[in-house]
Amino acid sequence: MTRYQSWILTDIVRDLWQDTFAVAGDSLDLHTPHGWSIRKRTLRGGLRDGVDAVEVHNGALSFTVLPTRGMGIWRGHYHGLFLGWHAPVLGPIHPSHVNLARRNGLGWLDGFDELLCRCGLASNGPPGEDVHTDKAGRTQREKLTLHGRIANQPAHYVEARLNLDPPHELSVIGQVDEGGLFSPHLRLTTTLTTAPGSNRVVIHDVVENRGGTPAEMQLLYHLNVGPPLLEAGSRVLVPLREMAPRDPCAAEGVSTWDTYPAPAPGFAEQCYYCDLAADARGHTLAMLQNRGVDKALVVRMNHRELPCFTVWRNTAALEDGYVTGFEPGTNYPNLRTFERQQCRVPVLPPGGRWECKWSLEVHDTAAAVGAVQSEIAMLQAHAPAVVHGKPAARFSP
């Protein structure tokens, strides 16, 4: 039986909260050669004032979890390699300073600067009016804001956990609720896990419908990377079954959709919607490699859990946010009305749950990047790629 030691950092049901916390190898010897630590602090000053940050370091890979911002990951490092991007905001931004309805529903962008944030839980995609017919035949209309609410919902429960047995995994567990009277009540329970010396963090998410009626849910993971991994000549590598540009603007760049240019002031964002090839168990992956092909960020997921994959390119000026996004999800980031029509909006019965486990890993040698290239090539060999030169009906309106 696996032995664990855990520490409750936040539990509003029991009125527990720790302003600071620290545990490390110098105080709890795990007999591992890798220095490790889990530390929690509350950030002060500016728009970040009051944001809780849980910093995890496994001796090689470090990352900062933000319970105040939906259990997203702010930034990280791997052997000194920066992971994240430099948004035109001084974050992380406390949700109290984010008005989702601002700028005609684009207010979500005012707090957006994480390496990883979630979009959902009830909806994601652009702002707009969602129209559908309920079971009683009545037309329902709902104004949706960009990418939903979960990224700006504070966790009500946070726990740090340590596996006392090899491989001595370090975990941060959090629960975040989204809902209210006369709206769906959805709960996200997430466990983010890494092992000492590892180049990998595993994200295990469960979404539950805690209401008494069926509830729709959508979840998209916005994984965002800037320099130094993103640079002129960086490339996307995926085992592609089918791809289509989101709109005419993205269609203009189809011929070079997988290769990144240098920063360009005024660049208009582009999105490419991908259906990835997978093995017999549904496993698939995507990689962003640098120009030198000796550093990369890799996403591993299961196509059965996260069937949709979006590549977001925003190669604007460095000052304006030079960044790309890898976005595995239950759906593509279109208005929920369209995604419902395409049967890409899961419905959870009362007490029902949706679950996924995926990971991100970092490589910093040419040999390791080459090994991932071979994995992708093997999957691609069994699925000739179909690349649409313009938007396709099953992918976007």
Secondary structure, DSSP 8 states (H G I E B T S, - for coil): ---EEEEEEEETTTTEE-S-EEEETTTS--S-SS--EEEEEE--SGGGTT-EEEEEE-SSEEEEEEGGGTTEEEEEEETTEEES---SS-SS--GGG--TTHHHHTGGGGG---SEEEEEES--SSSEEEEEE-TTS-EEEEEE-TTBSGGG---SEEEEEEESSTT--EEEEEEEEEEETTEEEEEEEEEEEE-TT-SEEEEEEEEEE-SSS-EE-EEEEEEEE-TTTS-TT-EEE--EEEEEESSHHHHTTGGGTTB-----TT---EEEEEEE---TT-EEEEEEE-TTSS-EEEEEEETTT--EEEEEEEE--HHHHEEEEEEEESS-SS-HHHHHHTT-S-EE-TT-EEEEEEEEEEE-SHHHHHHHHHHHHHHHTTS--EE-SS--TTT--
